[in-house]
Amino acid sequence: MNKLFVFDDLEPRTGFKPAGEQIDGSFYLDGRIYLLEAKWHADPLPASTLYQFKGKVDGKLAGTIGIFISMSGYAEDAVDALILGKALNIVLLDQRDMDAAIVRGSGFKSVLKLKLRKAAEEGAIYFPMEGKLVTAEKTSTVEIDLLRYDHATGDVITTQPAQPAAADLLIVCEGDSDRVVIATLAERILAAAGSGRSIKILTAMGKVTIPRVANAMWNTFHSESKVLIVVDGDNDPTGTATMLGKGLEFEDWIAAIPNPSIETWLNLDLETLRRRGGKIDQSRKAAETLDIEALRQRDEQFAKLYDAILGV
Protein backbone atom coordinates (compact mmCIF):
# COMPACT_ATOMS: atom_id res chain seq x y z
CA MET A 1 0.00 0.00 0.00
CA ASN A 2 2.78 2.39 0.88
CA LYS A 3 4.51 1.80 -2.47
CA LEU A 4 1.20 2.32 -4.28
CA PHE A 5 0.64 5.64 -2.49
CA VAL A 6 4.20 6.76 -3.21
CA PHE A 7 3.67 5.96 -6.90
CA ASP A 8 0.65 8.28 -6.93
CA ASP A 9 2.44 11.06 -4.99
CA LEU A 10 0.07 10.74 -2.02
CA GLU A 11 2.76 11.42 0.61
CA PRO A 12 1.92 8.37 2.73
CA ARG A 13 2.70 7.78 6.37
CA THR A 14 2.84 4.20 7.59
CA GLY A 15 1.21 2.92 10.78
CA PHE A 16 1.31 5.11 13.87
CA LYS A 17 -0.21 5.08 17.36
CA PRO A 18 -2.04 8.11 18.70
CA ALA A 19 -3.00 7.85 22.37
CA GLY A 20 -4.86 4.60 22.94
CA GLU A 21 -5.35 3.53 19.32
CA GLN A 22 -3.64 2.17 16.21
CA ILE A 23 -3.86 3.84 12.79
CA ASP A 24 -2.71 1.74 9.82
CA GLY A 25 -1.57 4.79 7.88
CA SER A 26 -2.51 8.05 6.24
CA PHE A 27 -1.99 9.89 2.97
CA TYR A 28 -2.45 13.37 1.53
CA LEU A 29 -4.67 14.26 -1.43
CA ASP A 30 -5.82 17.67 -2.67
CA GLY A 31 -5.21 19.48 0.59
CA ARG A 32 -6.77 16.85 2.86
CA ILE A 33 -5.37 14.10 5.08
CA TYR A 34 -7.04 10.70 4.82
CA LEU A 35 -6.76 8.02 7.50
CA LEU A 36 -6.33 4.44 6.33
CA GLU A 37 -7.48 1.09 7.67
CA ALA A 38 -6.57 -1.99 5.60
CA LYS A 39 -7.53 -5.60 6.36
CA TRP A 40 -7.25 -8.94 4.64
CA HIS A 41 -9.38 -11.49 6.51
CA ALA A 42 -10.94 -14.78 5.51
CA ASP A 43 -14.52 -13.54 5.85
CA PRO A 44 -16.39 -10.34 4.97
CA LEU A 45 -16.03 -7.74 7.70
CA PRO A 46 -18.99 -7.01 10.00
CA ALA A 47 -20.39 -3.59 10.78
CA SER A 48 -18.71 -3.64 14.21
CA THR A 49 -15.27 -3.44 12.59
CA LEU A 50 -16.37 -0.43 10.57
CA TYR A 51 -17.76 1.22 13.71
CA GLN A 52 -14.37 0.90 15.40
CA PHE A 53 -12.63 2.68 12.55
CA LYS A 54 -15.34 5.32 12.35
CA GLY A 55 -14.73 6.07 16.01
CA LYS A 56 -11.08 6.78 15.24
CA VAL A 57 -12.02 9.10 12.37
CA ASP A 58 -14.68 10.90 14.43
CA GLY A 59 -12.05 11.78 17.02
CA LYS A 60 -9.85 13.66 14.56
CA LEU A 61 -9.97 17.14 13.01
CA ALA A 62 -13.39 18.03 11.61
CA GLY A 63 -13.57 17.07 7.93
CA THR A 64 -11.17 14.13 8.23
CA ILE A 65 -12.16 11.22 5.98
CA GLY A 66 -11.35 7.57 6.57
CA ILE A 67 -10.50 5.11 3.80
CA PHE A 68 -11.27 1.50 4.72
CA ILE A 69 -9.93 -1.27 2.48
CA SER A 70 -11.17 -4.83 3.05
CA MET A 71 -9.82 -7.43 0.66
CA SER A 72 -12.53 -9.86 1.87
CA GLY A 73 -15.36 -7.39 1.35
CA TYR A 74 -18.08 -6.50 3.83
CA ALA A 75 -20.95 -8.37 5.43
CA GLU A 76 -24.38 -7.85 3.93
CA ASP A 77 -26.16 -4.87 5.51
CA ALA A 78 -22.88 -3.61 6.99
CA VAL A 79 -23.03 -0.53 4.79
CA ASP A 80 -26.65 0.17 5.78
CA ALA A 81 -25.68 -0.04 9.43
CA LEU A 82 -22.83 2.39 8.90
CA ILE A 83 -24.80 5.13 7.19
CA LEU A 84 -28.18 5.08 8.94
CA GLY A 85 -28.51 8.23 11.03
CA LYS A 86 -24.79 8.93 10.98
CA ALA A 87 -22.47 11.49 9.42
CA LEU A 88 -20.70 10.04 6.39
CA ASN A 89 -16.94 10.27 6.79
CA ILE A 90 -15.74 6.84 5.61
CA VAL A 91 -15.34 5.49 2.07
CA LEU A 92 -15.16 1.71 1.59
CA LEU A 93 -12.97 -0.14 -0.90
CA ASP A 94 -12.52 -3.86 -1.54
CA GLN A 95 -10.41 -6.21 -3.62
CA ARG A 96 -12.16 -5.18 -6.85
CA ASP A 97 -11.08 -1.59 -6.28
CA MET A 98 -7.49 -2.60 -5.60
CA ASP A 99 -7.46 -4.79 -8.72
CA ALA A 100 -8.80 -1.84 -10.71
CA ALA A 101 -6.13 0.45 -9.25
CA ILE A 102 -3.15 -1.86 -9.73
CA VAL A 103 -3.97 -4.09 -12.69
CA ARG A 104 -6.98 -2.79 -14.60
CA GLY A 105 -7.73 0.67 -13.29
CA SER A 106 -6.37 4.17 -13.55
CA GLY A 107 -4.18 4.00 -10.46
CA PHE A 108 -5.25 4.31 -6.85
CA LYS A 109 -5.64 8.08 -7.00
CA SER A 110 -8.11 7.99 -9.88
CA VAL A 111 -10.11 5.12 -8.36
CA LEU A 112 -10.26 6.98 -5.06
CA LYS A 113 -11.32 10.26 -6.66
CA LEU A 114 -14.20 8.55 -8.44
CA LYS A 115 -15.37 6.94 -5.20
CA LEU A 116 -14.97 10.17 -3.23
CA ARG A 117 -17.03 12.03 -5.79
CA LYS A 118 -19.82 9.46 -5.65
CA ALA A 119 -19.78 9.53 -1.86
CA ALA A 120 -20.05 13.33 -1.90
CA GLU A 121 -22.65 13.60 -4.67
CA GLU A 122 -24.76 10.52 -4.07
CA GLY A 123 -23.94 9.41 -0.52
CA ALA A 124 -22.67 6.10 -1.96
CA ILE A 125 -19.79 5.25 0.37
CA TYR A 126 -19.48 1.79 -1.19
CA PHE A 127 -19.51 2.32 -4.92
CA PRO A 128 -18.73 -0.83 -6.94
CA MET A 129 -16.04 -0.52 -9.60
CA GLU A 130 -17.39 -3.49 -11.54
CA GLY A 131 -20.39 -5.74 -11.93
CA LYS A 132 -21.27 -9.13 -13.33
CA LEU A 133 -22.20 -9.16 -17.01
CA VAL A 134 -24.67 -11.95 -17.79
CA THR A 135 -25.41 -13.22 -21.30
CA ALA A 136 -27.00 -16.39 -22.58
CA GLU A 137 -23.59 -17.96 -23.09
CA LYS A 138 -21.55 -17.02 -20.02
CA THR A 139 -21.03 -14.88 -16.98
CA SER A 140 -17.96 -12.61 -17.15
CA THR A 141 -16.50 -9.85 -15.08
CA VAL A 142 -16.69 -6.35 -16.52
CA GLU A 143 -13.74 -4.20 -15.57
CA ILE A 144 -12.47 -0.71 -16.36
CA ASP A 145 -9.18 -1.00 -18.25
CA LEU A 146 -7.19 2.21 -17.91
CA LEU A 147 -3.76 0.95 -16.82
CA ARG A 148 -1.83 -2.23 -17.36
CA TYR A 149 0.51 -3.65 -14.72
CA ASP A 150 3.68 -5.28 -16.05
CA HIS A 151 4.48 -8.10 -13.61
CA ALA A 152 7.97 -8.58 -15.04
CA THR A 153 9.15 -5.00 -14.52
CA GLY A 154 6.72 -3.73 -11.89
CA ASP A 155 5.78 -0.80 -14.15
CA VAL A 156 2.28 0.58 -14.51
CA ILE A 157 1.70 1.34 -18.19
CA THR A 158 -0.95 3.82 -19.28
CA THR A 159 -3.37 2.65 -21.97
CA GLN A 160 -6.33 4.28 -23.63
CA PRO A 161 -9.36 4.44 -21.33
CA ALA A 162 -11.95 1.81 -22.17
CA GLN A 163 -15.63 2.31 -21.50
CA PRO A 164 -17.36 -0.40 -19.45
CA ALA A 165 -19.21 -2.93 -21.56
CA ALA A 166 -22.70 -1.79 -22.44
CA ALA A 167 -25.63 -3.69 -20.99
CA ASP A 168 -29.26 -3.90 -22.06
CA LEU A 169 -30.37 -4.06 -18.43
CA LEU A 170 -28.73 -2.92 -15.21
CA ILE A 171 -29.83 -4.80 -12.09
CA VAL A 172 -29.05 -3.50 -8.61
CA CYS A 173 -29.55 -5.86 -5.66
CA GLU A 174 -28.75 -5.96 -1.96
CA GLY A 175 -25.91 -8.43 -1.52
CA ASP A 176 -23.71 -11.15 -2.97
CA SER A 177 -26.10 -14.02 -2.34
CA ASP A 178 -28.86 -12.13 -4.15
CA ARG A 179 -26.46 -11.43 -7.04
CA VAL A 180 -25.68 -15.13 -7.40
CA VAL A 181 -29.37 -16.06 -7.43
CA ILE A 182 -30.25 -13.37 -9.97
CA ALA A 183 -27.29 -14.22 -12.22
CA THR A 184 -28.19 -17.93 -12.19
CA LEU A 185 -31.84 -17.24 -12.98
CA ALA A 186 -30.97 -14.67 -15.66
CA GLU A 187 -28.63 -17.09 -17.44
CA ARG A 188 -31.34 -19.76 -17.47
CA ILE A 189 -34.02 -17.35 -18.71
CA LEU A 190 -31.82 -15.95 -21.48
CA ALA A 191 -30.64 -19.40 -22.56
CA ALA A 192 -34.18 -20.79 -22.71
CA ALA A 193 -35.30 -17.85 -24.83
CA GLY A 194 -32.20 -17.89 -27.03
CA SER A 195 -31.78 -14.20 -26.24
CA GLY A 196 -28.58 -12.26 -26.84
CA ARG A 197 -29.40 -9.56 -24.29
CA SER A 198 -26.73 -8.59 -21.78
CA ILE A 199 -27.41 -7.83 -18.13
CA LYS A 200 -25.12 -6.19 -15.61
CA ILE A 201 -25.69 -6.96 -11.93
CA LEU A 202 -24.40 -4.71 -9.16
CA THR A 203 -24.50 -5.20 -5.41
CA ALA A 204 -25.17 -2.34 -2.97
CA MET A 205 -24.37 -4.39 0.18
CA GLY A 206 -27.47 -3.10 1.90
CA LYS A 207 -31.08 -2.17 1.30
CA VAL A 208 -31.02 1.53 2.16
CA THR A 209 -27.92 2.01 0.01
CA ILE A 210 -29.57 0.65 -3.16
CA PRO A 211 -30.90 4.05 -4.35
CA ARG A 212 -27.51 5.66 -3.75
CA VAL A 213 -25.60 3.03 -5.71
CA ALA A 214 -28.19 3.01 -8.50
CA ASN A 215 -28.06 6.81 -8.81
CA ALA A 216 -24.27 6.79 -8.87
CA MET A 217 -24.07 4.10 -11.55
CA TRP A 218 -26.79 5.72 -13.64
CA ASN A 219 -25.04 9.08 -13.58
CA THR A 220 -21.62 7.57 -14.29
CA PHE A 221 -21.94 4.76 -16.80
CA HIS A 222 -25.43 3.65 -17.64
CA SER A 223 -27.58 6.62 -18.59
CA GLU A 224 -29.00 4.62 -21.53
CA SER A 225 -29.59 1.32 -19.72
CA LYS A 226 -32.88 0.26 -18.24
CA VAL A 227 -32.67 -0.39 -14.50
CA LEU A 228 -34.26 -3.17 -12.46
CA ILE A 229 -34.09 -2.99 -8.67
CA VAL A 230 -34.38 -6.34 -6.88
CA VAL A 231 -34.85 -5.80 -3.15
CA ASP A 232 -36.39 -7.78 -0.30
CA GLY A 233 -39.79 -6.63 0.92
CA ASP A 234 -39.00 -7.56 4.55
CA ASN A 235 -42.76 -7.93 5.17
CA ASP A 236 -43.30 -4.32 4.12
CA PRO A 237 -43.26 -4.30 0.31
CA THR A 238 -45.26 -1.08 0.14
CA GLY A 239 -42.78 0.73 2.39
CA THR A 240 -39.90 -0.71 0.37
CA ALA A 241 -41.41 0.59 -2.87
CA THR A 242 -41.91 4.00 -1.26
CA MET A 243 -38.26 4.06 -0.15
CA LEU A 244 -37.14 3.40 -3.72
CA GLY A 245 -39.48 6.00 -5.15
CA LYS A 246 -38.13 8.68 -2.83
CA GLY A 247 -34.47 7.75 -3.32
CA LEU A 248 -34.07 7.09 -7.04
CA GLU A 249 -33.35 10.22 -9.06
CA PHE A 250 -34.13 8.89 -12.54
CA GLU A 251 -37.35 7.60 -14.09
CA ASP A 252 -36.48 4.58 -16.24
CA TRP A 253 -36.56 1.92 -13.51
CA ILE A 254 -38.79 -0.87 -12.29
CA ALA A 255 -38.65 -2.91 -9.09
CA ALA A 256 -39.14 -6.59 -8.28
CA ILE A 257 -39.76 -6.94 -4.55
CA PRO A 258 -39.82 -10.56 -3.31
CA ASN A 259 -41.48 -10.72 0.09
CA PRO A 260 -40.17 -11.24 2.64
CA SER A 261 -36.93 -12.08 0.77
CA ILE A 262 -35.52 -13.45 -2.48
CA GLU A 263 -35.20 -16.83 -0.76
CA THR A 264 -39.00 -17.00 -0.92
CA TRP A 265 -38.71 -17.53 -4.68
CA LEU A 266 -36.43 -20.49 -4.01
CA ASN A 267 -38.57 -22.09 -1.29
CA LEU A 268 -35.73 -21.57 1.17
CA ASP A 269 -35.97 -20.35 4.74
CA LEU A 270 -33.58 -17.46 5.37
CA GLU A 271 -33.03 -18.23 9.05
CA THR A 272 -32.26 -21.87 8.31
CA LEU A 273 -29.73 -20.82 5.69
CA ARG A 274 -28.00 -18.55 8.18
CA ARG A 275 -27.76 -21.28 10.82
CA ARG A 276 -26.41 -23.88 8.42
CA GLY A 277 -23.98 -21.57 6.64
CA GLY A 278 -23.12 -21.80 2.96
CA LYS A 279 -25.98 -19.47 2.08
CA ILE A 280 -24.61 -18.58 -1.35
CA ASP A 281 -24.00 -22.20 -2.41
CA GLN A 282 -27.42 -23.38 -1.22
CA SER A 283 -29.14 -20.46 -2.95
CA ARG A 284 -27.26 -21.11 -6.20
CA LYS A 285 -28.25 -24.78 -6.21
CA ALA A 286 -31.88 -23.90 -5.57
CA ALA A 287 -31.83 -21.36 -8.41
CA GLU A 288 -30.36 -23.96 -10.77
CA THR A 289 -33.30 -26.34 -10.24
CA LEU A 290 -36.13 -23.87 -9.75
CA ASP A 291 -39.22 -24.30 -11.93
CA ILE A 292 -39.01 -20.85 -13.51
CA GLU A 293 -42.23 -21.03 -15.51
CA ALA A 294 -44.30 -22.15 -12.55
CA LEU A 295 -42.89 -19.37 -10.39
CA ARG A 296 -43.55 -16.80 -13.12
CA GLN A 297 -47.19 -17.84 -13.26
CA ARG A 298 -47.82 -17.60 -9.52
CA ASP A 299 -45.55 -14.73 -8.39
CA GLU A 300 -46.14 -11.24 -9.78
CA GLN A 301 -42.83 -9.88 -8.53
CA PHE A 302 -40.82 -12.68 -10.13
CA ALA A 303 -42.76 -12.10 -13.35
CA LYS A 304 -41.47 -8.51 -13.30
CA LEU A 305 -37.88 -9.77 -13.09
CA TYR A 306 -38.54 -12.32 -15.82
CA ASP A 307 -40.02 -9.76 -18.21
CA ALA A 308 -37.28 -7.21 -17.49
CA ILE A 309 -34.57 -9.76 -18.26
CA LEU A 310 -36.15 -10.53 -21.64
CA GLY A 311 -36.96 -6.89 -22.31
CA VAL A 312 -40.72 -7.38 -22.66
N, C-alpha and C positions, 0 to 999 in steps of 0.2 A: 504494500500500500504506500509506504513511504517513497519508494522508487517511482511509483505511478504518479504521486503528487509532485515530486520533483520534476518529472518529465513535463508536467503541465504548468510548471512555475507557480505552484500553489503554496510555496513557503511552508512546508509541513513541520510540525513538531511532533515527535514520537511521545509515547506514553508518559504521563506525569501524574503526580498525586497531590491535589489540593487537600486541605484539611479534611480528613475522614472519608475520602473517596478516591477512586481510581478513574482517570480519563485515558482512553486508549490513544488519543492523539487529537491534533487540531490542524487546520490549514486556513489559508487566507485567500479570499476571492472577492474582487470588486469592492474593497473597502470594508469587508466584514470578516470576522473570525467565526469559523464553524467548528463545533466540537464533534468528535468522531467516536463511534462505538462500532466495533467490528467483531462478528462472531461466526464460527463455523461449527455448528453442532450437528448431531445426527438427525434431530427432529425439528420441525418448524417451531419457532419461538412463540411462547405464550404472551398474552398482553402484560402479564406481571413483569416480564423482562423489559418491555418497552416503558412501563411506568417508572421503573428504576432509573432508566436513562433520562426520561423526561424530568424527573426530580433533579438530576444533576444540571440539566439545561436551565430549568426554572430558577435555579439558585445563582445564575450568572447575570452579567450585565443585560439589561433590558434590550431585546432585539436579537439576542444570541439564538442561533439556529443549530439544532443537532442533526447530524447525518448518521443514521443507523444502517449498517450493512449486515444482513444475515444471509449467508450462503445457503442455508437450509430453508429460507423463506419464513413465513409467519403463519401462525395458527389461524384457522378460519374465525372470523369475527374479531380478531385481534385489532384490526384497523378501526372497526366500528367502536370498540371499547376505548381506543385511544382518542378519538375525535369528539365523542359525544359530550357536549357541555364543557369542552376544554379549549383553551387557547392552542392554536396550531403552531408549534415551533420545532417540529421534528419532520424530516423527510426520510422515507424508507426506501432502501435499495435491496436487491437480492442478487442471486447468481446471474440471472439474465442480464441485469444492468452491468455487472462486471464483465461478462462476456462481450456485451456490446461495446464497452469502453476499451477493452484490451484487444479483442480479436475482430469484432465486427462493427464496432461503433465509431464514434468520432472522437474518441479519447474521453477520459473521465470528466474533464471540465465541460465539454459539450453535453454529455449525458446529464450531468448534474444541473446545468443551466436549464435544460429542457424540463427536468423534473421540478426544479425550483419555480419555474414560471407557471407550471400547471398547478403547483401547490398554492401559489399566490393568486392566480386568476380563477381557479376552479375549486380550490380547497381539496384537491386530490393529492394527499401526501404519499400515496402508494400508486404510482402511475406506471402501468406495465409498458415495457419497451418492446414487447413482442406479444403475439398471440398464436393460437393454433389455427392453421388454414386447413379446412376440411374440403375434400372433393370426393367424387364418387370412387376415385382410384386409390387415394392414399391420404394420410394425415402427415403434414410436414410443418416444420417450424418456420415462421416468417421472421426474418431478422433485418435490421437496418445496416447495410454494408457501406460504411464511410471510411473505415481504415482497415488495413490488413496488417497482421502481426507476423513478422518473419521469425519463426522459431529458431532458425539457424544463427541469425545474427543478433536477435533481440531488438531489431528495429521496428518501429511502427511506420508503415508506409501509407501515405495519403492516396486515396483513390477518388474517383468521381462519386458524389453522393448518389445513392440509389433509392428510389421511392419504394415504400413498402408495397408488397403485392396487393393488387386491387382485389376486392371481395364483393360478391353480389349481396351478401348479407353480413352484417356485423352483429354478433350475439354477445351480450354482456351478462355474466352470471355472478353468483356470490363467491364460490370457492372452487378449489381444485377438484373435489369429488363431483360437483355439479358439472364442471367442464368435461370431465371424463364421460359422464353419462350422456351429456348433450352431443359430444363428438361421436360417440359410439352410435347413438340413435341417428344422427345426421348422416353418417356414412351409410348406414343401412337404408335410410329413406332415399338418399340420392342414388345408391346403387340399384335399388329396386325399380326406380323410375327411369334409370338410364340417363340421369341428368348430369350436365357438365357444370352446374352452378358451383361457385366457391363460397365458403362460409368461414369467417374469421371469428374465433371465440376468445373472449378476454375475461379474466377473472378480476373482481374488485376486492376480494378478500373481506367481504362484509356486505350487509344489506343496505345500511344507510349510505355507504360510500358508492353504491352503484350509480346514482345520478351524477356524482362528481366525476367518476371515471368515464362514464359515457359522454358527458359534455366535453371532457378533455380530449378524448379520442376523436369525437366528431369534429371539433374545432381544429385538430391537428392534421389528421390523415384521411378521414372518411366522410367528408362533407357530401359525397355523392352516393354513399352506401345506405341502404335501408337498415334500420336498427331493430333488433328484437331483444327485449329485456326478459330474462328468465329468472324469477325471484320467488322464494318461498312465501306463501301466504301467512304462515304462522298463526293460523286460525283467525286471521283478520284480513282476508283478501281485499275487502273494500278499503281499509286503511292503508294497505300496501299500495294499491292502485293510486290512492290520493297522494301518498308520499312521492311516487314516481311523477305524477302530474305536476306537483309543485316544484320538483327538483330538476327535471329535464328541461333544457333551454332550447330545444329544437322540436319540430313537429312531426317529422317522418319516423315515428317509432310506434311499435306495438308491444304489448306485454303478454307473456304467458305466466300465469301465477298458480302453480300447483299448490294445493292446500291439504294438509299443513306444510308439506315439503315435497321436493322432487322425488324423494324415496317412495311417496304414495303412488307414483306412476309405476314403480317397479315392484309393488307389493312387498316392500321392505319396511321394517320398523326401525326408525332412526335411533331410538334408545338402545335397541338390541345391537345394532351395528356398532355403536360407540362402546358398548361393554365388551364385545367380542374383538374389536380392533379390525384392521384390514378393511376399513370402510370403502376405500376407493376400489380395491379389487373385487369386493362383493358386489358393489354397485355396477361395476363394469360387466361382470358376468351376468347379472340380472338384465342389464340393457341389451346384451348380446342375444338373449333368448326371449325377450319380451315379444308378445303378440302385438305388433304395432297397429295393425288394422283394427283389432278389437278395441284397443285403448283409444284410438282415434274416434271410434264410433260412440264410445260412452263418456269420454272426458273432453269437455269443451276447451279447456285450457291446453291440453295436449294437441288438440286439433289446430289451435292457433300456431303452435310451434311447427307442426307438420306442414301446414299451408305456407308459413313463412319460409321454411327451408326450401320448398319447391317453388316459391315465388308466385303462389296463386292467391 
